[in-house]
Each structure stands twice: as C-alpha cells, then as structure tokens.
Amino acid sequence: MDQNQHLDKTAEAQSSENKKTRYCNGLKMFLAALALSFIAKALGAVVMKSNIIHIERRFEISSSLVGFIDGSFEIGNLLVIVFVSYFGSKLHRPKLIGIGCFIMGIGGVLTALPHFFMGHYRYSKEINIDSSENSTSTLSTCLINQIVSLNRTSPEIVGKGCVKESGSYMWMYVFMGNMLRGIGETPIVPLGLSYMDDFAKEGHSSLYLGILNAIAMIGPVIGFTLGSLFSKIYVDIGSVDLSTVRITPNDSRWVGAWWLNFLTSGLLSIISSIPFFFLPQTPNKPQKERKASLSLPVLETNDGKNQTANLTNRGKNITKNVTGFFRSFKSILTNPLYVVFVLLTLLQISSFIGGFTYVFKYVEQQYGQPSSKANVLLGIVTLPIFASGMFLGGYIIKKFKWNSVGIAKFSFFTAVMSLLFYLLYFFILCENKSVAGLTMTYDGNNPVTSHRDVPLSYCNSDCNCDESQWEPVCGNNGITYISPCLAGCKSSSGNKSLYCLEVTGLQNRNHSAHLGECPRGDACITKFYFFVAIQVLNLFFSALGGTSYFMLILHLKYVPWTDILSSPITGGILAPIYFGALIDKTCMKWSTNNCGTRGSCRIYNSTLFSKVYLGLSSVLRVSSLVLYIILIYAMKKKFQEKDINASENGSVMDEANLESLNNNKDVVPSAGADSETHY
C-alpha cells in the first residue's frame, strides 16, 4: 500500500512538473512570436514615415493629401480598437494577433502594388523614358522666337493614358493599404500585453515588457537602414536604363524605390503571423486538450433545454458586456483629470506626429540634405539616445518613488526641457535659396518680395520659355534657374554627368551651368549637424518623460480601449493633414502632372517653411504645458481633499471608538479595576 502511494505521489509530481514545463514553454513561444510581431510593427511605422517624400512625388500629390494618406493608419485603428481592446480578451488572443499580423502584411503589400500598375516615372514633362534614347537631347534650351506649343504636350496626348502614367487616383491603394496596416496592428499591443500579464509569473511582466520594447527597437533600425538604402535606388530600377536618368538623389524630383520598403515590411508581417496560429488559448494547455475540453460540453448537452439555456446565457453575457462598455466609457469621460490629461496628450502627440511626418522634407528643404542621409542621422543615431532616455526615466521614477503629483511634475519638467531645446531650431536656420524667378530677379541682382509673376530679363525674354517647367540648373554665379531656357542656355554638351551650357549673362558675357539646384554652402551644412545634435537632446528629454507618461496613465485609472481618445489615433489622423496643408502654403513652384493639373511641390520658401513647421509644433507644445499646470493643480487639490476626508473619517472613527469603550467600561463589573487600567 505504501509503495502504491509512493508511486501515485511520484506520478503526480511528474505530471505537475510536465505541466509547469509545458506552461513555461508555451509562454516563451508566445513571447518569441510577439517579439517578432513588435519588430514588424515598428518596421512598418518607420517605413511609412521615411517614404512620405517619395510617395508625394511619385503620385504627384500635395503634402496635405499625403498627410491624409499617412493618417489612414490611425483611421484603421479607430475602426476596431475599442472592440478589440474590450472584447478581445474574451476570445482566442493568439489567433487574433496572428490574424492582425497577416492583415498588416497584406496592407504593406497592397501599398506597394501601384508601382507595378503605373507607367514609368516622368520627372520632366519633356521626358518619355526610353532605354534606347539619350535623354540629354530633350533638354529645353533657349531658341530665339521658338514656338512654345511645340515643346508642350497636346491636350489629346495629355488626356490619353494620364491615369496610368501620373497615377491619378492610384494613391487610393496606398491609402487602403495603410488603413489595413492600422487595422491589423490594433490587436498586437493590447491583447499581447494582457495575455503576457495574465500568464506570466508575478513580477515578471515588467521584465518581459522591457525585453519586448528593447527587441522592438530592431524594427526602426532596419526601417531607417532600408529607407536610406532604397532611397538611393531609382524608383524604376530594373525597367529603365539608369544611364538615361539625369537626376540624382539630391534633386527635388528624385523618387527612390519606395515600394521595396513596403514589400519587405509586408512580407515580414505575414511571416510573423504564422506562429500565433499554432499557439493555444492558454499556455498551460496544449491545443489538442483545449479542443477536447471545449468539445465535451457539446457532447454532454445534447438536450434541447440545455442548449437553449446556454444560448440565452450567452446572449445575456453579450448584452452585459456591451452595457458595461458604455458605462465605463461614460465614467471616464466624466473624470475631469482624465479629460485634461487626454487633451494635453492629444497636443503632445499631434506635435510629435506632425513633426516626425515632415522632418525629412524639412531637412531637405532647409539644409539641402537628401532623405537617404536624413534616414541615417535622424534615425539610427537618435534611436539609442531615445532608448536610453526611456530606461533612465523609469529608473528615476523607481528610485525616488514619487506619487502621482511627483510623476506629473517630472513629466512637466521633461516637456519644458524638450521645448527649450526645440526652440533652438529657430536660431540655426539657413537663408532662403537663391532661385532666379522665385526669390530674386532673373539677372540675379535683386531679391523679390513675391515669387509670383516675376518679370523676365533680357537674357530670356525672347526665348518663349515654358514657365511651368521645372528643370533646375545651377549657374557658376551660385544662382539656381528654373530651367535651362529661363537661364538663357542656348546649347548643351553631350556629357551626361555634367552639362555645360552657354548662358547669356550681364554685359553679354557667357557663363556655364550644370544640371540640378545649387548646393547649400558650408555654413548651412554645419548648421545641419547642429540640428542633429539638438535633435538628440530634444528626443532624450522626450523619451525621459515617456515612462512618466505611462505611469500617469496607470495612476489616472486608464483603461486600454480608451486609446480612441488619448493615443496617437486622434492626433495621428489630424496632425499630418493640417501640418501638410500649412506647409503647402509655403510652396513657390508646383509641378504640373500629365493630366495638366497641379502635382507635387518642387521647391518651398525654406524660411517660411521653417517658421510654419517649427512654429506650429511649438504652439502645440506650449499649449500642452499650460494643461500640464492645470493637471498638476487639479491633482494636488484632489489628493488634499482625499487627505482631509481621510482625517475626518479617522477622527469620527476615533470618537466612535472612545464612545464604545466608555460604554463597555460602564458595563464591565466593578471588580475589574485591572480592566480599567487595561483600557
């Protein structure tokens, strides 16, 4: 008998040990799959932001429209986030995450598809890409008394095939693909973190979360690296003779191989979805046992009454969940502290997203740096600083053990420091570009107050140039001309890398010019490196306050599905649109697409662009600081009231206890002198 009991205990111990091992292995497999999905998610986000410029130029659209396309990701979030966060935990979370990753991948692939349906990219109205033709011969030079209409495409040719070549509404595929990416990404964070928190050992969740966030940083590193690499590759690589392409990555018309970025991120997302479909609903049960346990009640309850009762109970549970959802939503909206916090978060998020969306365009227009270089310096260099700021912020909060008010003050301090460094950008602006016909007269002697209707000069007045053309050339006088014709160029050399043009200048002297805009001076390039240094400090303090932001969410009894109000959703939809709309106002020269309508902007008033871009972000940040002060004051007042109520309740309890003791003393017999002494 003793031997049988010993065998039973041994079997039970082995069974328990096997369950623990299976439990740990299941959770580790889930965390490994979740880490890969975090990488894919972060990669997709960076790919979209770093290719905004190329999408705008390829589809010949404005900054406000490309901002709307960028915001479609948050629109996708908005469609499903409330229901995923509130009802997702009641369903098979690993499979939901897997479905989300797969949809995210399909969105990435769909975004890249227009490249394969559109014609070759035409960076000039005179260019029809043909690998058998030398494109240098199509340069529009000054021919005295030439007929302009000969150089312009006829309306019949414009109308024919303009939908295919210009893209027309092909950007809708990018819009829908980005929206699908937003829908697919929605369940990853809320369901992944809740699953991890439910089944991880006590106290291990924060460790796993830190590891996941650290691993997720691989995504942006890959994204910025690929963005820099593919932006140097011409968009139609493999289908055109690159020797006929006369523009370089420094040209404002250059379009890199943006579609390769989205194909890469989409395929990685699809691969990351596969492991989730083989994970059980709970890590302590293998999938076969789980299916068997789910099928047993069905076999045992074939009775019609039981089935009807089960359906009725299920309907009641759904009604209860929906009612509870709206009750929770109402209670949060009536919380003043939470409303103030949501508003200041919206302002901060809007400033960050709007600034990050157009930072590559800002660097290109202000400092003359191509997006490939900006991807490396602004992406890879700043990422370690951002990660260290997040880590240090969490360490400081843990070390000093602040309450809610202390955390809010620390968050306010980091926001102020970030703003102060941000304001330094105003002091490192470069001068406006010298462009004849836009910022100065064609003879290069005087600046102009407006870029509209600048009068022609004696060097190009007889050339009958097409003023809507954008084929910039840089004269040896350091001035950029809109086209060879407007520069007075009468001939070009056959050299494909350097174009030597005869320009009729002052006093009938000849000057040379080469293709492309004049580069920025050394002083402006030096300011760019100061910009990168300030950007590092700015992001460091922003990251330093990032941890305190999440701690405030917890202290204000934040619930995940209310991301509809305080996450990047609202700011992510609106900020890129109104940032882009204001940036469009600073454009000096618009392209004309193949359909004869306005396309993308070729050159901005860089001074006005900077004031709009930096000023709008600064206004949003200052407004958020005002709300921070209100939040801290309201939190202090609330906690003081709690302390007063607690002290009043304590005094009332003390009086009640004394009265109770006195009553007990009267009841106790007189022989209890020791009892009196005890009391």
C-alpha positions in Angstrom: 0.0 0.0 0.0 2.8 2.4 0.9 4.5 1.5 -2.3 1.4 2.3 -4.3 1.0 5.7 -2.5 4.6 6.5 -3.3 4.1 5.7 -7.0 1.0 7.8 -7.1 2.8 10.7 -5.5 5.7 10.3 -7.9 3.3 10.2 -10.9 1.5 13.3 -9.6 4.8 15.2 -9.1 6.0 14.2 -12.6 2.6 15.3 -14.1 2.8 18.6 -12.2 6.4 19.1 -13.4 5.4 18.4 -17.0 2.5 20.9 -16.8 4.9 23.6 -15.5 7.4 22.9 -18.3 4.6 22.9 -20.9 3.3 26.2 -19.3 6.7 27.9 -19.5 7.4 26.7 -23.0 4.0 27.9 -24.2 4.6 31.4 -22.7 8.1 31.6 -24.1 6.9 30.6 -27.6 4.2 33.3 -27.3 6.8 35.9 -26.2 9.1 35.0 -29.1 6.3 35.3 -31.6 5.2 38.6 -30.0 8.7 40.0 -30.2 8.8 39.3 -33.9 5.4 41.0 -34.4 6.7 44.0 -32.4 9.7 44.2 -34.8 7.4 44.0 -37.9 5.0 46.6 -36.4 7.8 49.1 -35.7 9.4 48.5 -39.1 6.1 49.3 -40.9 5.7 52.5 -39.0 9.2 53.8 -39.8 8.8 52.7 -43.5 5.7 54.8 -43.9 7.2 57.9 -42.4 10.6 57.7 -44.2 8.9 57.3 -47.6 6.4 60.2 -47.3 8.5 62.3 -49.7 8.8 59.6 -52.4 5.0 58.8 -52.2 4.2 62.5 -52.6 6.4 62.9 -55.7 5.5 59.6 -57.3 1.8 60.1 -57.2 2.1 63.9 -57.8 0.0 64.9 -54.8 0.2 67.7 -52.2 1.6 67.5 -48.6 -1.9 67.7 -47.1 -3.1 64.8 -49.2 -0.1 62.7 -48.4 -0.8 63.6 -44.7 -4.3 62.3 -45.1 -2.9 59.0 -46.6 -0.5 58.8 -43.6 -3.4 59.3 -41.2 -5.3 56.4 -42.7 -3.3 54.1 -40.4 -5.0 55.7 -37.4 -8.3 55.5 -39.2 -7.9 51.8 -39.4 -7.0 51.8 -35.7 -10.1 53.8 -34.9 -12.4 51.3 -36.7 -11.5 48.3 -34.5 -9.5 49.4 -31.4 -12.5 49.8 -29.0 -13.9 46.4 -29.7 -10.5 44.6 -29.9 -9.4 46.0 -26.5 -12.7 45.5 -24.8 -13.9 42.1 -26.3 -10.6 40.7 -27.5 -9.6 39.3 -24.1 -12.7 37.1 -24.1 -11.6 35.4 -27.4 -8.6 33.4 -28.7 -6.0 36.1 -28.3 -3.0 34.4 -30.0 -5.1 33.8 -33.1 -6.5 37.3 -33.1 -2.9 38.6 -33.0 -2.0 36.3 -35.8 -4.9 37.5 -38.0 -3.9 41.1 -37.2 -0.2 40.5 -38.3 -1.5 38.8 -41.5 -3.8 41.8 -42.3 -0.9 44.1 -41.5 1.3 42.3 -44.0 -1.4 42.3 -46.7 -1.7 46.1 -46.1 2.1 46.5 -46.7 2.0 44.5 -50.0 -1.1 46.4 -51.2 0.7 49.7 -50.6 3.5 48.6 -52.9 1.2 47.3 -55.7 0.6 50.6 -57.6 4.2 50.6 -58.6 3.6 47.6 -60.8 0.5 49.1 -62.5 1.7 52.6 -63.1 3.9 53.6 -66.1 7.4 54.8 -65.7 8.1 57.8 -63.5 8.4 61.0 -65.5 10.4 63.6 -63.6 10.1 66.1 -66.5 7.4 66.9 -69.0 9.9 66.5 -71.8 10.9 63.1 -70.7 9.5 59.9 -72.1 11.7 57.2 -70.6 13.1 55.1 -73.4 16.2 53.0 -72.8 17.2 53.3 -76.4 17.1 57.1 -76.4 19.6 59.5 -74.9 17.5 61.7 -72.6 20.1 64.5 -72.6 18.9 65.6 -76.0 15.5 66.5 -74.7 16.8 69.5 -72.6 14.7 72.6 -73.3 17.2 75.3 -74.3 16.7 78.9 -75.4 15.9 79.1 -79.1 15.1 82.6 -80.1 11.5 83.2 -81.2 10.7 79.5 -80.8 7.1 78.4 -80.8 6.2 77.3 -77.2 3.4 75.0 -78.2 5.9 72.7 -79.9 7.5 71.9 -76.6 4.3 71.3 -74.8 2.3 68.1 -74.9 -1.0 68.5 -76.7 -4.3 68.1 -74.7 -5.1 64.9 -76.6 -1.9 63.3 -75.6 -2.3 64.6 -72.1 -5.7 63.0 -71.7 -4.6 59.7 -73.2 -3.1 57.5 -70.6 -2.7 60.2 -67.9 -4.5 58.0 -65.4 -1.9 55.2 -65.9 1.2 57.4 -66.0 0.5 60.1 -63.4 -1.1 57.7 -61.0 -4.3 59.8 -60.8 -6.2 58.1 -58.0 -3.7 55.2 -57.7 -2.8 56.7 -54.3 -6.0 55.2 -53.1 -4.2 51.8 -53.0 -1.6 53.3 -50.6 -4.4 54.8 -48.5 -6.3 51.4 -48.3 -3.0 49.5 -47.7 -2.1 51.8 -44.8 -5.6 51.5 -43.4 -5.3 47.7 -43.5 -2.0 48.0 -41.7 -3.7 50.0 -39.0 -6.5 47.5 -38.6 -4.0 44.6 -38.4 -1.7 46.3 -35.9 -4.5 47.1 -33.5 -4.7 43.7 -31.5 -1.0 43.2 -31.2 -0.3 45.5 -28.2 -3.4 45.3 -26.1 -4.0 41.6 -26.5 -0.3 40.7 -26.4 0.4 42.6 -23.2 -2.8 41.3 -21.5 -2.0 37.7 -22.4 1.5 38.2 -21.1 0.3 39.8 -17.9 -2.3 37.0 -17.3 0.1 34.1 -17.6 3.5 35.4 -16.6 4.7 34.8 -13.1 4.1 37.6 -10.6 6.6 40.4 -11.0 7.9 39.2 -14.4 5.5 41.2 -16.6 7.6 44.4 -16.4 10.7 42.4 -17.2 9.1 40.9 -20.3 7.7 44.2 -21.3 11.2 45.8 -21.1 12.6 43.0 -23.2 9.9 43.3 -25.8 10.4 47.1 -26.1 14.2 46.6 -26.4 13.8 44.0 -29.1 11.2 46.2 -30.9 13.9 48.8 -31.4 15.4 46.4 -34.1 12.4 47.3 -36.3 13.2 51.1 -36.6 16.9 50.3 -37.1 16.1 48.0 -40.0 13.5 50.5 -41.3 15.8 53.5 -41.3 18.7 51.4 -42.8 16.4 50.1 -45.6 15.0 53.6 -46.1 18.4 55.1 -46.6 19.5 52.3 -48.9 16.3 52.1 -51.1 16.0 55.9 -51.3 19.3 55.9 -53.2 17.9 53.4 -55.8 15.9 54.9 -58.6 12.2 54.0 -58.5 12.0 52.2 -61.8 15.2 50.2 -61.3 15.1 47.0 -63.5 12.8 48.5 -66.1 14.7 51.5 -67.4 18.3 52.2 -68.5 19.7 54.1 -65.5 22.3 55.8 -67.7 19.4 57.8 -69.3 18.3 59.1 -65.9 19.8 62.6 -65.5 18.6 63.4 -61.9 20.3 62.4 -58.7 19.1 61.7 -55.1 19.8 65.4 -54.3 17.3 66.5 -56.9 13.8 67.6 -55.6 12.2 65.4 -58.3 14.1 62.2 -57.3 11.9 59.2 -56.3 13.6 56.3 -54.7 12.5 52.6 -54.7 9.8 53.3 -52.0 7.9 50.2 -53.0 10.7 47.8 -51.9 10.4 49.1 -48.3 6.7 48.2 -48.2 7.2 44.8 -49.8 9.9 44.0 -47.2 7.8 45.1 -44.2 4.7 43.4 -45.5 6.4 40.0 -46.0 7.9 40.2 -42.6 4.5 40.9 -41.0 3.0 37.9 -42.8 5.8 35.7 -41.6 5.4 36.9 -38.0 1.7 35.9 -38.1 2.4 32.2 -38.7 3.5 31.1 -35.1 0.3 32.6 -33.5 -2.0 30.1 -35.3 -0.2 27.2 -33.5 -0.4 28.6 -30.0 -3.1 27.5 -27.6 -5.6 29.9 -26.0 -3.9 29.4 -22.6 -0.2 28.3 -22.4 -0.8 25.7 -19.7 -3.0 23.6 -22.1 -1.9 22.1 -25.4 -4.2 22.7 -28.3 -5.5 19.1 -28.5 -6.5 19.1 -24.9 -8.1 22.5 -25.2 -10.2 21.4 -28.2 -11.2 18.2 -26.4 -12.3 20.2 -23.3 -14.2 22.5 -25.5 -16.0 19.7 -27.3 -17.0 17.8 -24.1 -19.8 20.2 -23.0 -21.3 19.9 -26.5 -21.4 16.1 -26.3 -22.9 16.3 -22.8 -25.5 18.8 -23.5 -27.4 17.5 -26.5 -30.6 18.0 -24.6 -32.6 20.8 -26.3 -33.3 22.6 -23.0 -29.7 22.8 -22.0 -28.7 24.2 -25.4 -31.5 26.8 -25.2 -30.3 27.8 -21.7 -26.7 28.1 -22.9 -27.7 30.3 -25.8 -29.8 32.5 -23.5 -26.9 32.9 -21.1 -24.5 33.7 -23.9 -26.9 36.4 -25.2 -27.2 37.9 -21.7 -23.4 38.0 -21.3 -23.0 39.8 -24.6 -25.7 42.4 -23.6 -23.9 42.7 -20.2 -20.6 43.3 -21.9 -21.9 46.0 -24.2 -23.8 47.7 -21.4 -20.6 47.6 -19.2 -18.6 49.1 -22.1 -20.8 52.1 -22.5 -21.0 52.6 -18.7 -17.2 52.5 -18.4 -16.9 54.9 -21.3 -19.3 57.4 -19.7 -17.5 57.2 -16.3 -14.1 58.0 -17.9 -15.4 61.0 -19.9 -16.9 62.5 -16.7 -13.5 62.3 -15.0 -12.1 65.9 -15.2 -8.5 64.8 -14.5 -8.6 62.3 -17.3 -10.2 64.7 -19.7 -7.4 67.3 -19.1 -4.8 64.5 -19.4 -6.4 63.4 -22.7 -6.3 66.9 -24.1 -2.6 67.5 -23.2 -1.7 64.1 -24.6 -3.5 64.9 -27.8 -1.5 68.2 -28.2 1.8 66.4 -27.4 1.1 63.5 -29.8 0.0 65.9 -32.5 3.2 67.9 -32.2 5.3 64.7 -32.3 3.5 63.0 -35.2 3.2 66.2 -37.3 6.8 67.0 -36.8 8.1 63.4 -37.5 5.9 63.1 -40.6 7.6 66.0 -42.4 11.0 66.0 -40.7 12.7 64.5 -43.8 11.1 67.2 -46.1 12.2 69.9 -43.6 15.8 68.7 -43.6 15.8 68.5 -47.4 14.3 72.0 -47.9 16.1 73.7 -45.1 19.6 72.1 -45.2 19.7 70.6 -48.7 20.3 67.1 -47.4 18.7 64.1 -49.2 16.4 61.7 -47.4 19.0 58.9 -47.5 21.3 60.9 -45.3 18.5 62.1 -43.1 17.4 58.5 -42.5 20.8 57.6 -41.2 21.4 60.6 -39.0 17.9 61.2 -37.7 17.0 57.6 -37.4 19.8 55.3 -36.4 21.9 57.9 -34.5 19.0 59.1 -32.3 17.5 55.6 -31.6 20.0 54.6 -28.9 19.6 58.0 -27.2 15.8 57.6 -27.2 16.0 54.1 -25.7 18.4 55.2 -23.0 16.1 58.1 -22.2 13.2 55.7 -21.7 15.3 53.5 -19.4 16.7 56.3 -17.4 13.2 57.8 -16.9 11.9 54.5 -15.5 14.9 54.2 -13.2 14.5 57.8 -11.8 10.8 57.2 -11.0 11.6 53.9 -9.3 14.4 55.4 -7.3 12.5 58.4 -5.9 9.2 56.6 -5.6 7.1 59.6 -6.5 3.3 59.7 -6.1 1.0 60.8 -8.9 1.7 64.5 -8.4 5.5 63.9 -8.3 5.3 61.9 -11.5 3.3 64.7 -13.2 5.8 67.3 -12.1 8.7 65.2 -13.5 6.8 64.8 -16.8 6.2 68.6 -16.9 9.9 69.2 -16.3 11.0 66.9 -19.2 8.4 68.5 -21.5 9.8 72.0 -20.7 13.4 70.9 -21.3 12.3 69.3 -24.6 10.6 72.5 -25.7 13.6 74.7 -24.8 15.9 72.6 -27.0 13.2 72.6 -29.7 13.2 76.4 -29.7 16.9 76.4 -30.5 16.0 75.3 -34.1 14.9 78.8 -34.8 18.5 80.0 -34.4 20.1 77.6 -36.8 18.0 78.3 -40.0 19.7 78.8 -43.3 19.0 81.6 -45.7 16.4 81.2 -48.4 17.7 79.6 -51.6 18.8 81.9 -54.4 16.5 81.0 -57.3 16.1 83.3 -60.2 12.4 84.0 -60.9 11.3 82.9 -57.4 13.4 84.5 -54.7 15.3 87.0 -56.9 15.2 88.6 -60.4 16.4 86.7 -63.4 19.5 88.9 -63.7 20.4 87.9 -60.1 20.8 91.4 -58.8 17.8 92.0 -56.6 15.6 89.9 -54.3 11.9 89.8 -55.0 9.1 90.3 -52.4 6.8 87.6 -54.1 7.6 84.6 -56.2 4.5 85.2 -58.4 4.8 86.9 -61.8 8.5 87.8 -61.6 9.3 89.7 -64.9 11.6 88.2 -67.4 15.0 89.8 -68.2 16.9 90.5 -71.4 18.6 87.0 -71.2 15.4 85.0 -71.6 12.7 87.4 -72.8 13.0 86.3 -76.4 13.1 82.6 -75.6 9.4 82.0 -75.2 10.1 79.5 -72.4 7.5 77.3 -70.7 7.4 78.9 -67.2 5.6 75.9 -65.8 8.6 73.6 -66.4 10.9 72.6 -63.6 14.3 71.5 -64.9 16.7 73.4 -62.5 20.2 74.3 -63.5 22.9 75.9 -61.3 24.9 78.7 -62.8 28.5 79.3 -61.9 27.3 82.5 -60.2 25.7 80.4 -57.5 22.1 81.1 -58.6 19.6 78.3 -59.4 17.5 78.8 -62.5 14.1 77.1 -63.0 15.1 75.7 -66.4 17.9 75.9 -69.0 15.6 78.0 -71.2 14.9 80.6 -68.5 18.6 80.7 -67.7 19.2 81.7 -71.3 21.0 78.5 -72.2 21.4 78.1 -75.9 23.2 74.8 -76.1 24.3 71.8 -74.0 27.2 69.5 -74.1 26.9 65.8 -74.6 28.4 65.0 -71.2 25.8 63.0 -69.2 27.2 63.8 -65.8 28.0 67.5 -66.2 26.0 69.8 -68.5 27.9 72.8 -69.7 25.5 75.5 -71.0 26.2 78.8 -72.6 24.2 81.4 -70.7 23.8 85.0 -71.8 24.6 87.0 -68.7 25.4 90.5 -67.8 27.2 92.6 -70.4 26.7 89.8 -72.9 29.2 87.6 -71.1 28.9 83.8 -71.3 28.5 81.7 -68.2 28.4 78.0 -67.6 25.8 76.0 -65.6 25.2 72.4 -64.7 22.1 70.4 -64.2 20.4 70.5 -60.8 19.9 73.0 -58.0 22.9 74.8 -56.5 24.0 73.1 -53.3 23.9 74.7 -49.9 27.0 76.4 -48.6 29.3 75.0 -45.9 27.8 77.3 -43.2 24.4 75.7 -43.8 25.7 72.2 -43.8 27.4 73.0 -40.4 24.0 74.1 -39.1 22.6 70.8 -40.2 24.9 68.9 -37.8 24.0 71.3 -35.0 20.4 70.4 -35.9 21.1 66.7 -35.4 22.9 67.4 -32.1 19.9 69.4 -30.8 17.5 66.7 -32.1 19.4 64.1 -30.0 18.9 66.3 -26.8 15.3 67.0 -27.7 14.4 63.4 -28.1 16.3 62.4 -25.0 14.2 64.6 -22.8 11.0 63.5 -24.7 11.9 59.9 -24.0 12.9 60.7 -20.4 9.3 61.8 -19.8 7.8 58.9 -21.8 7.9 56.5 -18.8 6.3 59.1 -16.5 3.5 59.4 -19.1 2.7 55.7 -18.9 2.8 55.9 -15.1 0.3 58.8 -15.1 -2.0 56.7 -17.3 -2.0 54.0 -14.6 -2.4 56.4 -11.7 -5.4 58.0 -13.5 -7.1 54.6 -13.8 -6.6 54.5 -17.5 -8.1 51.6 -19.5 -6.6 50.3 -22.7 -9.6 50.6 -25.0 -9.8 54.4 -24.5 -6.8 54.8 -26.8 -9.6 56.2 -29.0 -9.1 59.4 -27.2 -5.6 59.7 -25.9 -3.4 57.5 -28.1 -1.9 58.7 -31.4 -5.2 57.9 -33.1 -6.8 61.3 -33.0 -3.6 63.2 -33.3 -2.3 60.8 -35.9 -5.3 61.4 -38.2 -5.5 65.2 -38.0 -1.9 66.4 -37.4 -0.4 65.2 -40.7 -3.3 66.9 -42.6 -3.1 70.3 -41.1 0.7 70.3 -40.9 0.7 69.4 -44.6 -1.9 72.0 -45.5 0.1 74.8 -43.9 3.3 73.5 -45.5 1.6 73.6 -48.9 1.0 77.4 -48.4 4.8 77.9 -48.4 5.3 76.3 -51.9 6.8 78.5 -54.5 6.8 76.1 -57.5 4.3 73.4 -58.2 4.8 70.7 -60.8 2.2 70.1 -63.5 1.3 66.4 -63.8 0.5 64.5 -67.0 -3.2 65.3 -66.6 -2.5 69.0 -66.7 -3.3 69.6 -63.1 -1.2 70.7 -60.1 1.1 67.9 -58.8 3.6 68.0 -56.0 5.7 70.9 -54.8 9.2 71.2 -56.3 10.6 74.0 -54.1 9.4 75.8 -51.0 10.2 79.1 -49.4 12.6 77.5 -46.9 12.4 80.4 -44.4 8.6 80.4 -44.4 8.5 76.6 -44.4 10.7 76.5 -41.2 8.6 79.1 -39.4 5.4 77.3 -40.2 6.8 73.8 -39.3 8.6 74.8 -36.1 6.0 77.4 -35.1 3.0 75.1 -35.3 4.8 72.4 -33.3 5.9 74.9 -30.7 2.4 76.3 -30.2 1.1 72.7 -29.6 3.8 72.1 -27.1 3.3 75.3 -25.2 -0.5 74.6 -25.1 0.2 71.2 -23.6 2.4 72.7 -20.9 -0.5 75.0 -19.8 -2.7 71.9 -19.5 0.1 70.2 -17.5 0.0 73.1 -15.0 -3.8 72.7 -14.7 -3.5 68.9 -14.3 -0.9 69.2 -11.5 -3.0 71.8 -9.7 -6.2 69.7 -10.0 -4.3 66.5 -8.8 -2.9 68.4 -5.8 -6.4 69.7 -4.9 -7.9 66.2 -5.3 -5.4 64.5 -3.1 -5.7 67.2 -0.5 -9.4 66.6 -0.4 -8.8 62.9 0.0 -6.4 63.6 2.9 -8.9 65.8 4.6 -11.7 63.3 4.1 -9.5 60.6 5.4 -8.5 62.6 8.5 -12.2 63.5 9.2 -13.2 59.9 8.8 -10.3 58.9 11.1 -11.4 61.4 13.8 -15.0 60.3 13.5 -13.8 56.7 14.0 -11.7 57.7 17.0 -14.7 59.4 18.6 -16.9 56.3 17.9 -14.2 54.0 19.4 -13.9 56.2 22.5 -17.7 56.2 23.0 -17.8 52.5 22.5 -15.0 52.0 25.1 -16.8 54.2 27.6 -20.0 52.2 27.1 -18.1 49.0 27.6 -16.4 50.4 30.7 -19.9 51.0 32.3 -21.0 47.5 31.6 -17.8 45.8 32.9 -18.2 44.7 36.6 -16.6 46.9 39.3 -14.3 44.1 40.3 -12.4 44.8 37.0 -10.1 47.5 38.3 -7.4 45.8 36.3 -9.8 46.1 33.3 -10.0 49.9 33.8 -6.2 50.0 33.9 -6.1 48.0 30.7 -8.4 50.4 28.9 
